Each structure stands twice: as structure tokens, then as C-alpha cells.
Amino acid sequence: MRVTLRDGEIRYIQGNPDHPLNKGVICAKGSSGIMKQYSPARLTKPLKRREGAERGASDFEVISWDEAFDIMETRLRHLRETDPKKFALFTGRDQMQALTGLFAKNFGTPNYAAHGGFCSVNMAAGMIYTIGGSFWEFGGPDLERSKLFVMFGTAEDHHSNPLKIELANFKRNGGRFISINPVRTGYSAIADEWVPIKPGTDGALILAMIHEIIKTGLYDRDFLTQYSNAAQLVNQDPDSDEFGLLVRGLEFDEGKIHPHDEMWWDRETDRAVQTHTEAEPALMGEFTLEDGTPVKPGFQLLVERVKDYTPEWAADITGVPAETIRRLAHEMGITARDEKIELPIAWTDVWGNEHETVVGNPVSFHAMRGLAAHSNGFHSIRSLSILMSILGTIDRPGGFRHKAPFPRPIPPCPKTPNGPQGVKPNTPLGGMPLGWPADPNDLFVDDEGKPVRLDKAFSWEYPLSVHGMMHNAITNAWRGDPYKIDTLMIFMANMAWNSTMNTVEVRKMLNDRDENGEYKIPYIIVCDAFQSEMIAFADLVLPDTTYLERHDVMSMLDRPISEFDGPVDSVRIPVLPPTGECKPFQEVLIELGSRLGFPAFTHEDGTRKFRDYPDFITNFETEPGSGIGFLAGWRGKGGEKAMRGEPNPKQWEMY
């Protein structure tokens, strides 16, 4: 965006027409940033709850930043030296989770998460566990080449302006747009067809569409065999420890996380063979291996699963007529099969096969919280991923295309520790703060199967909570379940009001005391730019800057803004000095990490590595000498390298 100043004050905010993503189009919220900047609710000085004052009374005294840092350093140093898990850091919808996660990992606490646990986690987890990527910043519809576009449960948010620009061009080019939504939103109003549906029933509709596409033979056999596990054999012996798992053969790549040692059933020789060899794999049927193990291809299991999910079954659940479900499924299948597009681009697939052209099945989809933000959302979005897969639309022109750094392995490689041994005093966490469990051995539980994390993420209760469960933090800390904590630090999250779904009781919890008269949550630190209900309950308040007053990065290590054709990151530079004594939370973390001697923030002799946040962005490397940092552009001593290269002291200037 572009900000116009007059006499040092903002006059108006516009989109930046030179930006490759929004092309100068911003929403009303973006244009109204001036209201945030000059809001009377701005916090401008560090505050400490007055001695004897009750939480919730907003009775504070102004203190200096030196005193605020001394308070935090003393308290956090003691916790890190004794029991790191008694410190919990939970952040709101920030754009720097790579930094906040790095801070938590270096502190050694398992208790870290951001807002995703009550935002789009079903969307991200469901799709990434199924196809390696997801909608929004992870990937999206290729509307430039698509011919049929189906949107589930999306309001005018989330990447909305770039999507609207693309959608306008899509319709001008003759594309057909179907909106499936309980509400006649703006998207539904401009769609060629609006399909009303009962809230939370999208999964039933999608399963019926899958049923119908399989029944009519409109699935893409070649795509399924070559680029999915549809033809891979699954153990069907209920007495085997391998029941329900893929049958393994000889390892192609010994020692790899994904060794590609799965098996097909060759229809020509009527026997099990290694995948992606000279064979004609069966998608359906029941077979027996030489050792007597019964097996079925994965696609056969899907056929059996959706056998009863007929359009009539779905019509009763969704309110969408069975005739409409059949017609939509038929339209998707026919468009994908008969209106293929071919681009003269030579490429080599993952198996080493060379192709002269790229062929696409031009049916694309988009979905957001309307589909995912339900108790059944995880499996609803997995169902949509399967629908996209059987139509052959993944990573093909006109379908769904990933954006760097996606797709990831399925599941992605990062893992949390798998037990309390990963949490030790004065030691970084023995794994990632957030991760992607692949099997029960990856769960973050103790020897009795009890959660190690305060929010109980990655436990038997919430095994796939890949973004954490920050909305559980206050309640669990108050209960002392699974244990009591000492200090709760919250950034940009009004958890006393909008993040807990139980506001009255949560505010009571924040003020509740034990039998000794001490608060059940002993100390609360809140960093925010504005007054809020959560601020009123804080023991220490840190005034944050607005986005117009600080440096920021949209990093490839965090939440990038990549395009289909390649990786993209970007920076935000301040247009105004901080208001009052406000300090960016990034600077707070770097200062605390330096004071506490975290390995990522200090040299071996204990001296600090980074002067401030811009210096951190320029000089941080994922490993010493890796050449990989928060920004991928203008790396190397002279800015001559991209993606990987030495730190460049003029990188900010070049951006």
C-alpha cells in the first residue's frame, strides 16, 4: 500500500499499483488504517498493575521500558532455569510466527501457539495431510486457465481482492462460476449458479459428488495411478499389525522419510509389483499376496466408503436436491475430461518421466471457513481434496496450483518432541514448537499418555492440532490441567473477549485465586497496540506499534505471498515513528532473547548477535553458513543472489 503524509500525519492510504499481488486494490479495512493509527484506544507507554489493584480494573501505573524488561528478564530467567513449561506464549493473528516460534523454541517451552487453532486449522491441516498444500497462501485456483470454478463457503475475506480481480477476468473469458453457500454473499450474487446449502453439511455434498463421479467413470485414472496413492495396495488382514497401512516392498531410496517402496497390483501379470514400474495397476478389486495377506488398492477402499453416499442420501442432509448434485458432479467430470487444455511446456515429473507438454483438467475450487470451521471441517476439507484428486486437478493448469514453499511432504517433516524429555532447563526445546504428527509415536505425551503441552495439542485428545489450541490456554491454566503455569504472555490476542467462546467465565478465571489468596494464573503479560478486555487483566502491559510504524516481512519461512509461477516475499517499512513509547513486539522478543542468552540471539561468548529487528532479518540464518534467512531476495554480499546467499547489509534498502 501507499501512505500519503502531510506535515508528518497520514492523510490517506491507497493500494500500491506496482505490487504484483493486489495490483493497487485494497479493501475498506486497508483504506481505514488511518483510524487505527489515530485511535483514542492506542496504548503508548508500558504499564504495570498498581499494587493492590484487582485484575480487570485497568488500574495501572506507567513504568519505563527498562523496568519492564528487568521484570520480564528476572521472571523468565528463573522459569527457564527451573521449569520452562511454566512459561506460555500465545500470539494472535500476526505475520511473524517464525520469530515467535523461534523465541519459544529457544526458551525451551512447549507452550506456544498462534491463532490458527481456532481460525483455519481444519483447512490447512485437512488439505496438507491429504495433498501437501492448501488454499490461501499455500495454493489456490488457477482462474487464468480454468473453465469451471466451484467455491465453497467463502465470504469476502481472505485474499479477497486478488481473487476478485482474477474472478472478474475469469468470467469475462467465459468461465462458469458456481457458489455453494448458505448465504447469498457477494460472490454468490455474481455466480452463474448459487447453490444454497444447510450450514456444516458441505462434506455430505462432496461425498455424494465423489460417489457420482466414480459411478459414472468420470475420474482421471492416469492421474490417480501416477500421482496419488489410489492404486497402492493396503493391508486388509485385521489380525495384522499392518492392517490398514500401505503394503511395503523393496526400498527405492533407503533411509529416506518417503522411500517410495509401495506396491501396485499389475493387471497384466496378476501379481504385486513395485509402483511406477512397467505395469498396468489395478484401481479396483481384492487380491492376495504370495504370503496370503489380503490387500485392496486405496481406490477400492474409497469406492466402498462412498458406496452409500448417494445424491438422495446427501439431499436429505444438505437440502440440495439430488438432481442438482448429479448435474454438478456430471458437469465437473465432463469439463475435466472433455475440455482439457494443453500448454507447450516441457517438464520432468517426480518419477523422471519427460513430457513435451503440460495437460490440465480445467476445474478449480476454492473454500474457506464456511467449509472448514465446523466440528466436521477437517474431514469435509479432506473430502474436497479427494474430489479434486479424482478429477485430476492437482498442480495442473486450470486446477489447483501450489505456491512456494508448498507442496510439502505428506505429512510435513517438522515434529514436536514426543515426550517430556524434550523439555529441559536452560535448553532449547527438543523439537519444533508446532509440528505434523505422522503416527502415534509422534504425539507429545508422557509415558502415561498424558499431554505435555498446556493446551493439550498433539495429545490423544487433539492429535492433529497442527496450529496448537490457544483457546484452551486460559481455561487449562486456571484448572491446572495438565499442570499449573507461572507466566502467560499474550500478543495481539484479546482472549478475555473473542478467543475463548466463554467470555464471562474466562474473565472470572483470570481473576480467580487459590486457597492461599494467590492468582491461579500468577502473572499475565499482554502486548497490544490498543486497549482491550485482555489488557484490563494484565499484570504488565507492553505497548505495541501499528503496522505503519514498524518493519515487517512476509517471509518464505513464515506466511509468504508467493505466486503460482514462483516464490515471492515482501517487506513493510515504517512511514511514521512509533507513537509515544510504543515498541514493536519483534524488538521485545529480540531484546529478551539477547538478555536471556538464547542460542539463536547470542554469540558463543554470550554477546548479542542482533542490534534490532531489521538487523535480525538481515543477518539471521537458519543454520550458521546456511545462506537461508527470512528474506529470499537480494542475498549475497552485494545482493547478487536469490533464495540462498550470505547476509547482505543493504538488503532492506534493495527491497
C-alpha positions in Angstrom: 0.0 0.0 0.0 0.9 3.6 -0.3 0.5 6.1 2.5 0.4 9.9 1.9 1.6 12.1 4.7 1.1 15.8 5.2 3.1 17.6 7.9 4.1 14.2 9.4 0.5 12.9 9.6 -1.4 10.4 7.5 -3.9 12.0 5.1 -5.0 8.8 3.2 -4.0 5.3 2.3 -4.1 3.7 -1.2 -3.2 0.5 -2.8 0.2 0.2 -4.5 -0.5 -0.3 -8.2 3.1 -1.7 -8.7 2.5 -4.5 -6.2 2.3 -7.8 -8.1 -0.3 -9.3 -5.8 -3.0 -6.7 -5.1 -2.2 -4.5 -8.1 -3.3 -1.5 -6.1 -6.6 -2.8 -5.0 -7.2 -2.7 -1.2 -10.2 -3.3 0.9 -12.1 -0.8 3.1 -10.2 -2.1 6.2 -6.9 -1.3 4.4 -8.0 2.2 3.5 -9.2 2.8 7.0 -5.8 2.1 8.6 -5.7 5.8 9.4 -8.4 5.1 12.0 -6.2 2.5 13.7 -3.2 4.8 13.7 -5.0 7.7 15.5 -7.4 5.6 17.6 -8.0 7.0 21.1 -7.6 3.4 22.4 -3.9 3.4 21.5 -1.5 2.2 24.2 1.5 4.5 24.3 3.5 3.6 27.4 4.5 0.4 29.4 2.1 -0.2 32.3 2.2 -2.2 35.5 -0.8 -3.2 37.5 -0.8 -1.0 40.6 0.0 -2.7 43.9 -3.2 -4.0 45.4 -5.4 -3.3 42.4 -7.7 -6.0 41.2 -7.3 -7.6 37.7 -9.9 -6.2 35.4 -10.0 -2.8 37.0 -7.5 -1.3 34.5 -5.7 0.3 37.4 -2.1 0.8 36.1 1.0 2.9 36.7 3.3 4.0 34.0 6.8 2.5 34.0 9.9 2.7 31.8 10.9 0.1 29.3 14.0 -0.6 31.3 11.8 -1.6 34.3 9.5 -3.7 32.1 12.5 -5.6 30.6 14.0 -6.1 34.1 10.7 -7.5 35.3 10.4 -9.9 32.4 14.1 -10.9 32.4 14.1 -11.8 36.1 10.9 -13.8 35.9 11.6 -15.6 32.7 15.2 -16.3 33.6 14.0 -18.1 36.7 11.5 -20.2 34.8 13.9 -21.1 32.1 16.4 -22.3 34.7 13.9 -24.3 36.6 10.8 -25.4 34.6 10.5 -23.9 31.1 7.0 -25.2 30.6 5.7 -22.8 33.2 6.1 -20.1 30.6 3.4 -19.9 27.9 3.4 -17.7 24.8 0.3 -17.4 22.7 0.0 -14.9 19.8 -2.8 -13.6 17.7 -3.0 -13.1 14.0 0.5 -11.9 13.5 2.7 -12.2 10.4 5.8 -13.3 12.3 5.2 -16.8 13.6 8.6 -17.9 12.5 10.1 -15.4 15.0 7.7 -16.0 17.9 8.1 -19.8 17.4 11.9 -19.3 17.3 11.7 -17.5 20.6 9.5 -20.2 22.2 11.8 -23.0 20.9 14.9 -21.2 22.3 13.2 -20.6 25.6 12.5 -24.3 25.8 8.8 -24.1 26.5 6.4 -26.4 24.7 3.6 -23.9 25.3 3.4 -21.9 22.2 0.8 -21.4 19.5 -0.8 -18.8 17.4 -4.4 -18.0 16.3 -4.6 -20.8 13.7 -6.1 -23.3 16.2 -9.5 -21.5 16.1 -9.1 -20.0 12.6 -8.3 -22.1 9.5 -6.6 -25.1 11.1 -9.1 -27.6 9.6 -8.5 -26.1 6.2 -4.7 -26.2 6.4 -4.4 -29.5 8.2 -7.0 -31.3 6.2 -5.6 -30.4 2.8 -1.9 -30.5 3.8 -2.3 -34.0 5.3 -4.1 -35.0 2.0 -2.3 -33.3 -0.9 0.6 -31.4 0.7 -0.9 -27.9 0.4 -4.0 -25.9 1.0 -5.9 -22.8 -0.1 -5.0 -19.2 0.5 -1.3 -18.6 0.9 -0.4 -22.3 0.3 -2.1 -22.5 -3.1 -5.3 -21.8 -5.0 -7.4 -21.9 -8.1 -5.7 -21.2 -11.5 -8.5 -19.0 -12.7 -6.4 -17.7 -15.6 -6.9 -21.1 -17.3 -9.9 -22.7 -15.5 -13.2 -23.2 -17.3 -15.3 -24.2 -14.3 -14.8 -22.7 -10.8 -16.6 -24.0 -7.7 -16.5 -22.0 -4.5 -17.5 -23.5 -1.1 -18.3 -21.4 2.0 -16.2 -18.3 1.3 -17.1 -14.7 2.4 -15.5 -11.6 1.1 -12.3 -12.0 3.1 -9.1 -14.0 2.8 -7.1 -12.8 -0.2 -10.4 -11.4 -1.5 -9.2 -8.5 -3.7 -6.7 -10.5 -5.8 -9.3 -13.3 -6.0 -12.0 -10.8 -7.2 -9.7 -9.4 -9.8 -9.0 -12.9 -11.1 -12.7 -13.8 -10.9 -13.7 -10.8 -13.0 -11.2 -11.9 -15.7 -12.4 -15.5 -15.4 -16.0 -14.5 -16.1 -15.0 -12.2 -19.0 -13.2 -15.1 -20.5 -16.3 -17.2 -20.5 -15.7 -19.3 -17.3 -18.6 -20.7 -15.4 -18.7 -19.9 -11.6 -20.7 -21.9 -9.1 -21.1 -20.7 -5.5 -22.1 -23.2 -2.8 -23.0 -21.2 0.3 -25.9 -21.0 2.8 -25.8 -17.2 2.3 -26.2 -15.3 -0.9 -22.9 -13.5 -0.4 -21.4 -11.0 -2.9 -19.7 -14.0 -4.5 -22.9 -15.9 -4.8 -24.6 -12.8 -6.3 -22.3 -12.7 -9.2 -22.1 -16.5 -9.7 -23.6 -18.2 -12.7 -25.3 -20.5 -10.2 -25.8 -20.2 -6.5 -26.4 -23.5 -4.6 -27.9 -22.9 -1.1 -26.9 -25.5 1.4 -27.5 -26.2 5.1 -24.6 -24.9 7.2 -22.0 -27.5 8.1 -23.2 -30.1 5.6 -20.7 -29.4 2.7 -18.9 -32.7 3.4 -22.0 -34.8 2.7 -22.5 -32.9 -0.6 -18.9 -33.5 -1.6 -19.0 -37.2 -0.7 -22.1 -37.6 -2.9 -20.3 -35.9 -5.8 -17.4 -38.3 -5.3 -19.9 -41.2 -5.3 -21.5 -40.0 -8.6 -18.1 -39.3 -10.4 -16.9 -42.8 -9.5 -20.3 -44.4 -10.5 -20.2 -42.7 -13.9 -16.5 -43.4 -14.5 -15.6 -39.7 -14.8 -12.5 -40.0 -12.6 -9.0 -39.4 -14.1 -7.4 -42.9 -14.0 -4.0 -41.8 -15.3 -3.6 -39.0 -12.7 -4.7 -41.3 -9.9 -2.3 -44.0 -10.7 0.7 -41.8 -11.4 0.4 -39.1 -8.8 -1.7 -40.4 -5.9 -1.8 -43.5 -3.7 -5.1 -44.7 -5.3 -3.5 -47.8 -6.9 -1.2 -48.6 -3.9 -2.1 -51.7 -2.0 -3.4 -51.6 1.5 -3.2 -54.5 4.0 -6.6 -55.9 4.8 -5.7 -58.5 7.4 -7.5 -57.5 10.6 -5.2 -59.6 12.7 -2.0 -57.9 11.3 -0.2 -55.1 13.0 -0.1 -53.6 9.5 -3.8 -53.6 9.0 -5.0 -50.5 7.1 -1.4 -49.5 6.2 0.2 -49.5 2.8 2.0 -52.7 1.8 5.7 -52.1 1.6 8.2 -53.7 -0.8 11.8 -53.1 -1.6 13.1 -49.6 -0.7 14.0 -47.5 -3.7 15.7 -44.8 -1.6 16.9 -46.4 1.5 17.0 -44.2 4.6 14.5 -41.6 3.1 11.5 -40.5 5.0 9.4 -41.4 2.0 11.3 -44.3 0.4 8.8 -44.9 -2.4 8.5 -48.6 -1.6 4.8 -49.1 -2.1 3.2 -51.8 -4.2 0.7 -52.0 -7.1 -1.3 -55.0 -8.4 -0.4 -55.5 -12.0 -3.4 -56.4 -14.1 -1.2 -57.9 -16.8 0.8 -60.3 -14.7 -1.8 -60.7 -11.9 0.7 -60.1 -9.1 2.0 -57.4 -6.8 4.8 -55.2 -8.2 6.7 -52.1 -7.2 4.9 -48.9 -8.0 5.9 -46.8 -11.0 7.4 -49.7 -12.9 6.3 -51.2 -16.3 2.8 -52.3 -15.1 -0.9 -51.8 -15.5 -2.0 -51.0 -12.0 -5.5 -52.1 -10.8 -7.6 -49.3 -9.1 -10.3 -51.7 -8.0 -10.5 -55.3 -6.8 -9.5 -57.6 -4.0 -6.2 -59.5 -4.2 -4.0 -61.9 -2.1 -0.2 -61.5 -1.8 2.1 -64.6 -2.0 2.3 -64.7 1.8 -1.5 -64.9 2.0 -2.1 -61.3 3.0 -5.4 -59.9 1.6 -5.0 -56.5 0.0 -7.0 -53.9 -1.8 -6.0 -50.8 -3.8 -6.6 -47.5 -2.0 -9.2 -46.5 -4.6 -11.2 -49.7 -3.9 -11.4 -48.6 -0.3 -12.7 -45.2 -1.4 -15.3 -46.9 -3.7 -16.5 -48.9 -0.7 -16.6 -45.9 1.6 -18.7 -43.7 -0.6 -21.0 -46.6 -1.9 -23.9 -45.5 0.3 -23.3 -41.7 -0.1 -25.8 -41.3 -2.9 -27.2 -38.0 -4.0 -30.5 -38.9 -2.3 -28.7 -39.5 0.9 -26.9 -36.2 0.7 -30.1 -34.3 -0.3 -31.8 -35.2 3.0 -28.7 -33.8 4.9 -27.8 -30.8 2.8 -31.1 -29.5 1.4 -29.6 -29.6 -2.1 -31.8 -31.6 -4.5 -30.4 -35.0 -5.7 -30.9 -33.9 -9.3 -28.7 -30.8 -8.7 -26.0 -33.0 -7.0 -25.9 -35.3 -10.0 -25.9 -32.5 -12.5 -23.0 -30.7 -10.7 -20.9 -33.9 -10.4 -21.5 -34.7 -14.1 -20.6 -31.1 -15.1 -17.3 -31.3 -13.1 -16.4 -34.7 -14.6 -17.2 -33.8 -18.2 -15.4 -30.5 -18.0 -12.3 -32.2 -16.6 -12.4 -35.0 -19.1 -13.5 -33.3 -22.3 -12.2 -29.7 -22.1 -8.6 -30.4 -21.3 -6.1 -27.7 -22.0 -2.5 -28.3 -23.2 0.4 -26.0 -22.8 3.7 -26.3 -24.8 5.9 -26.6 -21.8 8.4 -29.4 -21.4 8.8 -30.9 -17.9 10.0 -33.9 -16.0 7.8 -35.5 -13.4 8.8 -36.8 -10.0 9.4 -40.3 -11.4 11.9 -39.0 -14.0 9.5 -39.3 -17.0 9.8 -36.5 -19.5 6.8 -34.8 -21.1 6.6 -32.4 -24.0 3.5 -30.6 -22.9 1.6 -29.9 -19.7 -2.0 -31.0 -19.7 -4.7 -29.6 -17.4 -8.2 -30.6 -16.3 -9.7 -27.0 -16.0 -11.9 -27.5 -13.0 -10.9 -25.4 -10.0 -12.2 -25.0 -6.4 -11.8 -22.6 -3.5 -13.1 -22.9 0.1 -12.5 -21.3 3.4 -14.0 -21.3 6.9 -17.6 -21.9 5.8 -16.5 -25.4 4.8 -13.7 -25.9 7.4 -14.8 -24.1 10.6 -17.1 -26.9 11.9 -16.6 -30.0 14.0 -16.6 -32.0 10.8 -14.5 -29.5 8.9 -11.3 -31.5 8.9 -12.9 -34.4 7.1 -15.0 -32.1 4.9 -11.9 -30.4 3.5 -10.2 -33.8 3.1 -13.2 -34.9 1.1 -12.8 -31.8 -1.1 -9.1 -32.7 -1.6 -10.2 -36.2 -2.7 -12.7 -34.8 -5.1 -10.0 -32.5 -6.6 -7.7 -35.5 -6.9 -10.1 -37.9 -8.6 -10.9 -35.2 -11.1 -7.1 -34.9 -11.7 -6.9 -31.2 -11.0 -4.0 -31.0 -8.5 -1.0 -29.0 -9.7 -2.2 -28.8 -13.2 -3.2 -25.8 -15.4 -6.7 -24.7 -14.8 -7.0 -26.6 -11.5 -5.4 -26.2 -8.0 -1.8 -25.0 -8.0 0.5 -24.9 -5.1 2.6 -21.8 -4.2 6.2 -22.0 -2.8 7.2 -23.3 -0.4 4.4 -25.8 -0.9 3.6 -28.6 -1.6 5.2 -30.3 1.5 5.7 -34.0 2.1 2.6 -35.7 3.4 2.7 -35.2 6.3 5.3 -32.4 6.5 8.6 -33.2 8.3 8.6 -30.8 11.3 7.7 -32.6 14.5 7.3 -31.6 18.2 9.2 -33.5 20.8 7.4 -36.8 21.6 7.8 -36.7 25.3 8.7 -34.6 28.4 12.4 -35.4 27.8 12.2 -32.7 25.1 11.7 -30.0 27.8 14.8 -29.3 29.8 16.0 -26.2 31.8 18.3 -23.8 30.0 17.9 -25.8 26.8 16.1 -25.1 23.6 13.0 -27.3 23.0 14.0 -30.7 21.7 11.8 -30.4 18.6 9.6 -27.8 16.9 7.0 -25.9 18.9 4.4 -26.9 16.4 4.5 -30.0 14.1 2.8 -32.6 12.0 2.3 -36.0 13.7 2.6 -38.9 11.3 1.8 -41.7 13.7 1.1 -42.2 17.5 4.8 -42.2 18.3 4.9 -38.6 17.2 2.4 -37.4 19.9 3.7 -35.0 22.5 2.7 -37.1 25.6 4.4 -38.6 28.6 4.8 -42.3 29.5 1.3 -42.4 30.8 -0.1 -40.9 27.6 -0.9 -37.5 29.2 -0.3 -34.2 27.4 2.9 -32.3 27.8 1.5 -29.1 26.4 -0.7 -26.8 28.4 -3.3 -26.6 25.6 -3.2 -30.4 25.1 -2.2 -30.1 21.5 -0.6 -33.2 19.9 -2.1 -35.4 22.6 -4.6 -38.2 22.3 -7.3 -35.6 22.8 -6.2 -33.3 20.0 -3.7 -35.4 18.0 -3.7 -33.3 14.7 -3.9 -29.8 16.2 -1.1 -28.6 14.0 -1.6 -24.9 14.9 -2.0 -25.5 18.6 -5.0 -24.8 20.7 -4.5 -21.4 22.2 -8.2 -21.0 23.0 -7.7 -23.8 25.6 -4.8 -22.0 27.3 -6.6 -19.8 29.9 -9.1 -22.5 31.0 -6.4 -25.2 31.3 -4.0 -22.8 33.2 -6.8 -21.9 35.6 -7.7 -25.6 36.2 -4.1 -26.6 36.5 -4.8 -29.2 33.9 -2.5 -30.8 32.9 -0.4 -28.6 35.2 -0.1 -25.1 36.6 1.9 -22.4 34.9 3.5 -19.2 36.2 3.6 -16.7 33.4 1.3 -16.3 30.4 2.4 -13.9 27.7 -0.2 -12.9 25.1 0.5 -10.9 22.0 -2.3 -9.3 19.9 -5.0 -11.6 21.2 -8.0 -10.4 23.2 -8.5 -13.8 24.8 -10.7 -12.4 27.6 -13.3 -11.5 24.9 -13.1 -13.0 21.5 -10.9 -16.1 21.6 -12.5 -18.3 24.2 -16.2 -18.7 23.4 -16.9 -18.3 27.2 -16.2 -14.7 28.0 -17.8 -14.3 31.3 -16.3 -17.4 32.9 -12.9 -16.7 31.4 -12.7 -13.3 32.9 -13.6 -14.9 36.3 -10.8 -17.4 35.7 -8.3 -14.6 35.1 -9.3 -13.0 38.5 -9.6 -16.3 40.4 -7.4 -17.0 43.4 -6.3 -20.2 45.1 -6.6 -21.2 48.8 -3.6 -19.1 49.6 -5.0 -15.9 48.0 -2.7 -16.1 45.0 -3.9 -15.8 41.4 -4.4 -19.2 39.8 -2.6 -17.8 36.8 0.2 -15.9 38.7 1.4 -13.5 36.1 0.0 -12.2 32.8 1.9 -10.1 30.2 0.0 -8.6 27.4 1.4 -6.8 24.3 -1.0 -5.0 22.1 -1.4 -1.7 20.3 -4.8 -1.0 21.8 -6.8 -1.1 25.0 -8.9 -4.3 25.2 -10.7 -6.5 27.7 -7.5 -8.6 28.0 -5.4 -5.5 28.8 -7.6 -4.9 31.8 -6.5 -8.2 33.3 -2.8 -7.9 32.6 -0.1 -7.5 35.3 2.3 -6.0 32.7 1.3 -4.2 29.5 3.6 -3.7 26.6 2.5 -1.0 24.0 3.0 -2.4 20.5 3.3 -0.4 17.3 0.9 -0.4 14.4 1.9 -1.8 11.0 2.6 1.7 9.8 5.2 2.2 12.5 7.5 -0.8 12.1 9.4 -3.0 9.8 7.8 -6.3 8.8 8.5 -9.1 6.5 6.2 -11.5 4.6 8.7 -14.3 4.7 9.2 -17.6 2.9 9.9 -19.0 6.4 6.5 -17.8 7.6 3.4 -16.9 5.7 4.6 -16.0 2.2 2.7 -14.3 -0.6 4.1 -16.5 -3.4 2.5 -16.7 -6.9 1.9 -19.8 -8.9 5.0 -19.1 -11.1 7.4 -18.8 -8.2 8.4 -17.8 -4.7 7.6 -14.3 -3.5 8.2 -12.4 -0.3 7.9 -8.8 0.6 8.7 -6.2 3.3 6.8 -3.4 5.0 8.8 -0.3 6.1 7.6 2.3 8.6 6.1 5.5 7.3 5.8 7.0 10.8 7.8 6.9 14.0 6.3 4.9 16.9 3.6 6.7 18.8 4.7 7.6 22.3 6.9 4.9 23.8 5.5 2.1 21.6 7.9 -0.7 20.7 7.4 -3.4 18.1 6.9 -6.8 19.7 9.6 -8.1 17.4 12.1 -5.8 19.1 10.8 -7.0 22.5 11.5 -10.6 21.7 14.9 -9.9 20.3 15.8 -7.9 23.4 14.6 -10.6 25.7 16.2 -13.4 23.7 19.5 -11.5 23.9 19.2 -10.8 27.6 18.4 -14.4 28.4 21.3 -15.7 26.2 19.2 -17.7 23.8 21.5 -19.5 21.2 19.6 -18.0 18.2 20.1 -14.5 19.5 23.6 -14.5 21.0 27.2 -15.5 20.1 29.0 -18.3 21.9 30.6 -15.7 24.2 27.1 -14.5 25.3 27.2 -11.2 23.4 24.1 -10.3 21.4 24.0 -11.0 17.7 21.4 -8.5 16.5 21.1 -4.8 17.1 17.3 -4.7 16.4 14.7 -6.3 14.2 15.8 -5.0 10.8 19.4 -6.2 11.7 17.9 -9.6 12.8 16.1 -10.0 9.4 19.3 -9.1 7.5 21.7 -11.4 9.4 19.7 -14.3 10.8 20.5 -17.7 9.1 18.6 -20.9 9.8 22.0 -22.5 10.5 25.4 -20.9 10.6 26.5 -20.5 7.0 23.3 -21.9 5.5 22.7 -18.8 3.5 18.9 -19.1 4.2 17.2 -16.3 6.1 13.9 -14.5 6.4 14.2 -12.8 3.1 15.0 -14.7 -0.1 15.8 -11.7 -2.4 19.0 -9.7 -2.8 21.1 -12.1 -0.8 24.9 -12.3 -1.1 27.3 -9.6 0.0 26.3 -7.4 -3.0 22.7 -8.6 -3.4 23.6 -10.7 -6.4 22.0 -13.9 -5.1 18.5 -15.2 -4.5 17.0 -17.8 -2.2 20.4 -18.7 -0.7 23.4 -16.5 -0.1 25.4 -14.6 2.6 23.7 -11.8 4.5 23.5 -8.6 2.6 23.9 -5.4 4.7 21.9 -3.4 2.1 19.1 -5.9 1.8 16.4 -3.7 3.2 17.5 -0.8 1.0 17.4 -3.0 -2.1 13.9 -4.3 -1.2 
